[in-house]
Amino acid sequence: MTTCGEFLVKQLEAWGVDTVFGIPGVHTVELYRGLPHSGIRHITPRHEQGAGFMADGYARVTGKPGVCFIITGPGMTNILTAMGQAYADSIPMLVISSVNERSRLGHGNGYLHELPNQRAMTAGVTAFSHTLMSVEQLPAVLARAFAVFDSERPRPVHIELPLDIITAPADHLKIQPRVHLPRPAPALAQLREAATRLRAAKKPLLLLGGGCVEAQAEARALAAALDAPTALTINAKGLLQPEHPLLIGSNQSLVPVRELAEEADVVLAIGTELGETDYDVVFDGNFRIGGELIRIDIDPQQLVRNFVPSIAIHSDARLAMRVLLAELPAAEARVDSPGAQRAAKVRAQLAEDFSGWAHYRALFDCILEALPDARFVGDSTQTVYSGNHLVELDGARRWFNASTGYGTLGYGLPAAIGARLGDPSRPVISLMGDGGLQFTMTELASAVEAKVGIVVLLWNNHGYGEIKRYMQRRDITPLGVDIYTPDFLAIARGFGCAAERARDYTHLQELLRNAPSDRPLIVEVMETAPFAP
């Protein structure tokens, strides 16, 4: 007999799923019956939050949904934070959980792992949540999930299988071919009107967000065709290469870029929420658009959030860019163009603003000299905050972190593990602080077990340094921020990792170049000379 759980594994494999993150429990063991006979790799995290963060990192690198097998009750409550981060950043994630037998749902009799309503609990962090009430529903519900991943704003989907459904016979079900749904294309009349206004613009500005990561070539061509200075959100880093004459980085919260936004006569925003954590990290409400705003987004509701446009185009970013490029005169980016000169002026002003950050710039220059093709996966920590402003890379999906959107702590380590599993060809550096690392440090064991070689760059300032400064600026006596920090190197070695404290930049590069490929290397960087300001 083929059970529903076994059929689920076969269907996922047929649709291209090659990795599942999960912790077996008495309520999910039947999901595991079919895994040993499949080509799907199983990764065991040490906490369900780690499973979600790993799936997130895997999805950001591959573009495919990260898949998790989660137990009823505590497994679901544990993964909710990771689902919240994925929801905020539009990351495709499929969470398959168990739930109690259909006859026991909603009774409150104290069954193992019982919750009143798991679906209601996940409602705020999913595109949809579904309880499978019959085996026959499974193919259609999976198809709905992949429709979200393929054709809508991608976000987590939760499917829960009652225990009596997981073990039910599924011999009569046939593996279904995957239907790849197209993403929405733009309305031609709207796009032509947008092109007309952009051609007439004297001071255009281009704002690109994470919704554009699959449109790197189109983004570069569009910036050149518009001759528009271009700002990227954190999740869009790399869409324009560092030397691109129109790039002004991810500095929308800083005065020079804000002045550019106010003086622009036409602003084109594509695949971006225009949200606080990319455009107003100083939280003063002073990012303003002075001219006309044209927005393109795959999410129709997002088109009217934060800033209301004069033209709203519901479309996939890449499809819209391609049609728009056909309506605009082709051009090459030039250092002497009016747009490039405007961008150069902003970059010069920003360089003055960042003059006190020379130590962070030196740190990243050092890392990239040793590992020029590295991917950076970050937490909420000082190296991430500074790198968001300073670091530019030559491709998308190479810089992402949890400092935007939902803003979780503990993300950087497990997400880096997922990223490395998704693409083992590129070195992965996890940017962590000593506070955040203590949230998910146990996932070092998962990485050792799975033979995942990543570098954890641990910025150690002995506590929650950024929050402490925040309290001090507001005349609040620091409390709860000077936390005890353990001997990270000893703990990491106990997990089976390589671990060293970097003495200086030369030593740091030596450690990076000789990092093991089959287990993590923890490099502790103290917030003291030579790494401090």
C-alpha positions in Angstrom: 0.0 0.0 0.0 1.1 3.5 -0.8 0.1 5.9 2.0 -0.8 9.5 1.5 2.5 10.5 3.2 4.5 8.4 0.7 2.5 9.8 -2.2 3.2 13.3 -1.0 7.0 12.7 -1.2 6.7 11.2 -4.7 4.6 14.2 -5.9 7.1 16.7 -4.4 10.0 15.0 -6.0 8.2 15.0 -9.4 7.8 18.7 -9.1 11.5 19.4 -8.5 11.8 19.4 -4.7 15.3 18.1 -3.9 15.6 19.1 -0.2 13.4 19.0 2.8 14.1 20.5 6.2 12.5 18.9 9.2 12.7 17.2 12.6 10.9 13.9 12.8 8.4 13.4 15.6 5.7 10.9 16.4 3.2 13.0 14.5 5.3 13.2 11.3 7.1 9.8 11.1 4.7 8.6 8.4 5.8 11.5 6.2 9.2 10.0 6.4 8.2 6.6 5.2 8.8 7.5 1.6 11.9 9.7 1.9 14.6 7.0 2.0 13.3 5.7 -1.4 13.3 9.1 -3.0 16.0 11.4 -4.3 15.1 14.1 -1.8 17.8 15.1 0.6 16.6 15.5 4.3 18.3 18.1 6.5 17.7 17.9 10.3 17.9 21.2 12.1 18.0 21.4 15.8 14.9 23.6 16.1 11.9 24.2 13.8 12.8 27.9 13.6 16.1 26.8 12.1 14.2 24.6 9.6 12.3 27.7 8.4 15.3 29.9 8.2 17.2 27.2 6.3 14.3 26.8 3.9 14.3 30.6 3.5 18.0 30.8 2.6 17.7 27.9 0.2 14.7 29.6 -1.5 16.5 32.9 -1.9 19.4 31.3 -3.6 17.7 28.8 -5.9 14.4 30.6 -6.5 12.6 27.4 -5.7 10.3 26.9 -2.6 12.0 25.8 0.6 10.1 22.8 2.0 9.7 21.9 5.6 8.2 18.9 7.4 6.9 20.1 10.8 5.1 18.4 13.7 1.8 19.4 15.2 1.7 22.0 17.9 5.1 23.1 19.2 6.7 22.5 15.8 4.3 24.9 14.2 4.7 27.5 16.9 8.5 27.2 16.6 8.5 27.8 12.9 6.2 30.8 12.9 8.9 33.4 13.3 10.8 32.1 10.2 7.5 32.1 8.3 7.0 35.7 9.3 10.4 36.7 7.9 9.7 34.8 4.7 6.2 36.4 4.4 7.7 39.9 4.9 10.4 39.3 2.2 8.2 37.5 -0.3 10.0 34.1 -0.1 8.4 30.9 -1.4 8.2 28.4 1.5 6.0 25.2 1.7 5.4 24.1 5.3 3.9 20.6 5.5 2.7 19.9 9.0 0.7 17.2 10.8 -2.4 17.8 12.9 -4.5 15.6 15.1 -7.0 13.1 13.6 -10.0 14.6 11.9 -12.3 13.3 14.6 -10.2 15.0 17.3 -9.9 18.5 15.8 -11.2 21.4 17.8 -12.4 19.4 20.9 -9.8 20.7 23.4 -9.5 17.4 25.1 -5.7 17.7 25.7 -4.5 15.4 23.0 -0.7 15.4 22.3 0.5 18.6 20.6 -3.1 19.9 20.4 -3.8 23.5 19.4 -7.3 25.0 19.1 -6.7 26.0 15.5 -3.3 25.7 13.7 -4.6 27.3 10.5 -5.8 30.4 12.3 -2.4 30.7 13.9 -0.6 30.7 10.6 -3.1 33.0 8.8 -1.0 36.1 9.2 2.2 34.6 7.8 0.9 32.6 4.8 -0.6 33.1 1.4 -3.0 30.4 2.5 -3.3 27.5 5.0 -5.3 24.4 4.2 -6.3 21.3 6.2 -6.4 18.2 4.1 -9.7 16.5 4.8 -9.4 13.7 2.2 -6.5 12.0 0.4 -8.0 13.0 -2.9 -7.5 16.7 -2.1 -3.7 16.5 -2.0 -2.8 17.0 -5.7 -5.1 20.0 -6.0 -3.9 21.6 -2.8 -0.2 21.2 -3.8 -1.0 22.6 -7.2 -2.5 25.7 -5.5 0.7 26.1 -3.4 2.9 26.0 -6.5 0.6 28.4 -8.3 1.4 30.9 -5.6 5.1 30.3 -5.9 5.0 30.5 -9.7 2.6 33.3 -10.6 1.9 35.5 -7.5 3.8 37.4 -5.0 5.6 34.3 -3.4 5.0 33.7 0.2 4.8 30.8 2.6 2.0 28.2 2.2 1.0 25.9 5.0 -0.7 22.5 4.4 -1.6 20.4 7.4 -2.4 16.6 7.2 -4.4 15.0 9.9 -2.8 11.9 11.3 -5.4 9.6 9.8 -5.0 11.2 6.4 -1.2 10.7 6.4 -1.6 7.0 6.8 -4.6 6.6 4.5 -4.2 4.6 1.3 -3.3 6.6 -1.8 -2.7 3.8 -4.3 -5.5 5.2 -6.5 -3.7 8.6 -6.9 -1.5 9.3 -9.9 1.5 11.6 -10.0 0.3 14.8 -11.6 2.4 16.8 -14.0 3.3 20.3 -12.7 1.4 23.1 -14.3 3.6 26.1 -14.6 1.4 29.2 -14.5 2.6 32.4 -16.1 3.1 35.5 -14.1 0.9 38.5 -14.9 1.9 40.5 -17.9 1.5 44.3 -18.0 -1.4 46.1 -19.7 0.1 47.5 -22.9 -1.8 50.8 -22.8 -0.6 51.6 -19.3 3.0 50.7 -20.0 3.0 52.8 -23.2 1.7 55.8 -21.2 4.4 55.2 -18.6 7.1 55.0 -21.4 5.8 58.3 -22.8 6.2 60.1 -19.4 9.6 58.5 -18.8 10.9 59.6 -22.2 9.8 63.2 -21.4 11.4 63.1 -17.9 14.4 65.5 -17.3 15.4 64.0 -14.0 14.2 60.4 -13.7 14.9 58.2 -10.7 14.7 54.4 -10.7 13.9 52.4 -7.6 14.3 48.6 -7.8 13.3 46.1 -5.1 13.6 42.4 -4.4 10.8 41.6 -6.9 13.4 42.3 -9.6 16.0 39.7 -8.7 15.2 37.6 -11.7 15.5 40.5 -14.1 19.2 41.5 -13.7 19.9 42.0 -17.4 16.7 43.9 -17.9 17.4 46.1 -14.9 20.8 47.2 -16.2 19.4 47.9 -19.6 16.5 49.9 -18.2 18.7 52.1 -16.0 20.8 52.9 -19.1 17.8 53.5 -21.4 16.3 55.9 -18.8 19.7 57.4 -17.9 18.3 57.3 -14.4 20.2 57.2 -11.1 19.2 53.9 -9.5 18.7 52.9 -5.9 18.3 49.3 -4.8 16.6 47.8 -1.8 18.7 45.4 0.3 17.1 42.4 -1.4 17.9 43.9 -4.8 21.6 44.3 -4.2 23.7 43.3 -7.2 21.2 44.1 -9.9 23.5 46.8 -11.0 27.2 46.0 -10.8 29.4 48.1 -8.4 31.0 50.1 -11.3 27.7 51.0 -13.0 27.7 54.7 -13.4 24.0 55.1 -12.5 24.2 53.1 -9.2 23.6 55.0 -6.0 23.4 52.0 -3.7 20.9 51.2 -1.0 21.0 54.5 0.8 17.5 55.8 0.5 17.4 56.8 4.1 20.3 59.2 3.7 20.0 62.9 2.8 21.7 62.9 -0.6 19.4 60.2 -2.0 16.3 61.7 -0.4 17.1 65.0 -2.1 17.4 63.2 -5.4 14.0 61.6 -4.8 12.4 65.0 -4.1 13.9 66.7 -7.1 13.1 63.9 -9.5 10.3 64.7 -12.0 9.4 61.0 -12.6 10.2 58.1 -10.3 9.8 54.6 -11.5 9.5 52.0 -8.7 9.6 48.3 -9.6 9.1 45.3 -7.3 9.6 47.4 -4.1 7.2 48.0 -1.2 8.7 51.4 -0.7 8.7 50.3 2.9 10.3 51.7 6.0 13.2 49.3 6.5 14.6 50.2 3.0 13.6 53.8 2.7 13.4 55.1 6.2 15.7 53.2 8.6 16.2 56.4 10.5 12.4 56.4 11.2 11.8 60.1 10.7 9.2 59.8 7.9 11.3 62.1 5.6 11.6 60.0 2.5 9.4 61.9 0.0 8.8 61.6 -3.8 8.5 65.1 -5.2 7.4 64.3 -8.8 5.3 61.8 -10.5 5.4 58.1 -9.3 5.0 55.1 -11.6 4.8 51.7 -9.9 5.1 48.2 -11.2 4.4 45.2 -8.9 3.2 41.7 -9.0 1.0 42.4 -6.0 -1.9 44.6 -6.9 -2.5 45.7 -3.3 1.1 46.7 -2.9 0.8 49.2 -5.8 -1.2 51.5 -3.5 0.6 51.0 -0.2 3.0 53.6 1.3 3.0 55.9 -1.8 0.1 56.2 -4.2 1.2 56.3 -7.8 -0.1 58.2 -10.8 0.3 55.1 -12.9 0.0 51.6 -11.3 1.0 48.6 -13.4 0.1 45.1 -12.1 2.8 42.9 -13.6 5.8 40.6 -13.1 8.8 42.9 -13.0 10.8 41.2 -15.7 7.9 41.0 -18.1 7.1 44.7 -17.6 10.8 45.7 -18.0 11.0 43.8 -21.3 7.9 45.5 -22.7 9.1 48.9 -21.4 12.5 48.5 -23.0 10.8 47.9 -26.3 9.1 51.3 -25.9 12.3 53.1 -25.0 15.4 54.0 -27.1 18.2 51.6 -26.4 21.3 53.2 -24.8 24.5 52.3 -23.1 25.3 53.6 -19.6 27.9 56.4 -19.9 29.9 58.1 -17.2 29.4 61.5 -18.8 25.6 61.3 -19.2 23.4 63.7 -17.2 22.0 60.8 -15.2 25.4 59.5 -14.4 26.6 62.9 -13.4 23.7 63.2 -11.0 24.5 59.7 -9.6 28.2 60.6 -9.2 27.3 63.8 -7.3 25.2 61.7 -4.8 28.0 59.0 -4.5 30.5 61.8 -3.6 28.2 63.2 -1.0 27.6 59.7 0.4 31.4 59.0 0.6 31.7 62.0 2.9 28.8 60.7 5.0 30.6 57.3 5.3 34.0 58.7 6.1 33.7 57.5 9.7 32.9 54.0 8.5 36.4 53.3 7.1 36.9 50.3 9.4 33.8 48.6 8.0 34.8 49.3 4.5 38.3 47.9 5.2 36.7 44.8 6.7 34.5 44.1 3.6 37.4 44.9 1.2 39.5 42.4 3.1 36.8 39.7 2.8 36.1 40.3 -0.9 39.8 40.2 -1.7 40.1 36.8 -0.2 36.7 35.5 -1.4 35.6 37.7 -4.3 32.6 35.5 -5.2 31.3 35.1 -1.7 27.6 35.3 -0.8 26.7 37.1 2.4 23.8 36.0 4.5 23.2 38.3 7.5 21.4 38.7 10.8 20.5 42.0 12.5 24.0 43.0 13.5 26.4 45.9 13.0 28.3 44.4 10.1 25.0 43.9 8.3 23.8 47.4 9.0 27.0 48.9 7.6 27.3 46.5 4.7 23.8 47.4 3.6 25.1 50.8 2.8 28.7 50.0 1.8 28.8 46.7 0.0 28.0 46.4 -3.7 28.2 43.1 -5.5 28.2 42.0 -9.2 25.1 39.8 -9.1 21.7 39.4 -7.4 21.0 36.8 -4.6 24.4 37.4 -3.1 23.4 39.7 -0.2 20.4 39.2 1.9 19.7 39.4 5.6 17.1 39.7 8.4 17.6 43.4 9.1 14.8 44.5 6.8 11.1 43.7 6.9 10.3 41.5 9.8 13.7 41.9 11.3 14.4 38.7 13.2 17.4 37.7 15.2 19.1 34.3 14.8 18.4 34.2 11.0 21.9 34.5 9.7 23.4 31.1 10.6 20.6 28.7 9.5 19.8 30.8 6.4 23.4 30.6 5.4 23.3 26.8 5.8 20.3 26.7 3.5 22.0 29.0 1.0 25.0 26.8 0.8 22.9 23.7 0.4 21.0 25.5 -2.4 24.2 26.5 -4.2 27.4 24.8 -3.0 29.4 26.3 -5.8 29.8 29.7 -4.1 31.3 30.4 -0.6 28.8 31.6 1.9 29.6 34.0 4.8 27.2 34.3 7.6 27.3 37.8 9.2 26.4 37.3 12.9 26.6 39.3 16.1 27.3 37.7 19.5 23.7 38.3 20.6 22.0 37.0 17.5 24.2 33.9 17.3 23.0 32.7 20.7 19.5 32.5 19.3 20.4 29.6 16.8 23.9 28.5 17.6 22.8 24.9 17.9 22.4 24.8 14.1 26.2 24.5 14.0 25.5 20.8 14.8 23.1 20.6 11.8 25.8 22.0 9.5 28.5 19.6 10.8 26.1 16.7 10.3 25.2 17.8 6.8 28.9 18.6 5.9 28.1 22.2 5.1 31.1 24.4 4.8 30.2 28.0 5.6 32.1 30.9 7.3 30.4 32.5 10.3 31.9 36.0 10.7 31.1 36.7 14.4 31.2 40.4 15.3 31.6 40.3 19.1 30.8 43.5 21.0 29.7 41.6 24.2 26.0 42.3 24.0 23.3 44.0 22.1 25.5 46.9 21.1 23.1 48.6 18.7 20.2 48.5 21.1 22.4 49.8 23.9 23.4 52.8 21.8 19.7 53.3 20.9 18.8 53.4 24.6 21.6 55.8 25.4 20.6 58.2 22.6 17.2 58.4 24.3 18.5 58.9 27.8 17.4 55.4 28.9 19.6 53.6 31.3 20.9 50.5 29.4 19.3 47.4 30.9 19.3 43.9 29.5 21.8 44.7 26.8 25.1 43.9 28.5 24.5 40.2 28.3 26.9 37.4 29.3 28.7 36.2 26.2 30.2 32.7 26.3 33.4 31.3 24.9 32.1 31.0 21.3 35.3 29.4 20.0 35.2 26.6 22.6 31.5 26.0 22.0 32.0 25.9 18.2 34.9 23.4 18.5 32.7 21.3 20.7 30.1 21.2 17.9 32.9 19.9 15.6 33.5 23.2 13.8 36.8 25.0 13.1 37.0 28.2 15.1 39.6 31.0 15.4 39.8 34.6 16.5 41.1 36.9 13.8 44.1 38.9 15.0 44.2 41.3 12.1 43.2 41.6 8.4 46.1 39.4 7.2 45.1 36.7 9.6 41.5 37.1 8.6 42.2 36.6 4.9 44.3 33.5 5.7 41.5 32.0 7.7 39.0 32.7 4.9 41.1 31.2 2.2 41.7 28.0 4.2 38.2 27.5 5.4 37.1 23.9 5.5 34.6 22.8 2.9 32.8 20.2 5.0 32.1 22.0 8.2 31.6 25.6 9.4 34.5 27.9 10.3 33.7 30.4 13.0 35.9 33.5 12.8 35.5 35.8 15.8 36.2 39.4 15.1 36.3 41.5 18.2 35.0 45.1 18.2 38.5 46.3 19.1 41.6 47.3 17.2 42.3 46.8 14.4 38.6 46.2 13.5 37.0 49.0 15.5 36.8 52.7 14.5 
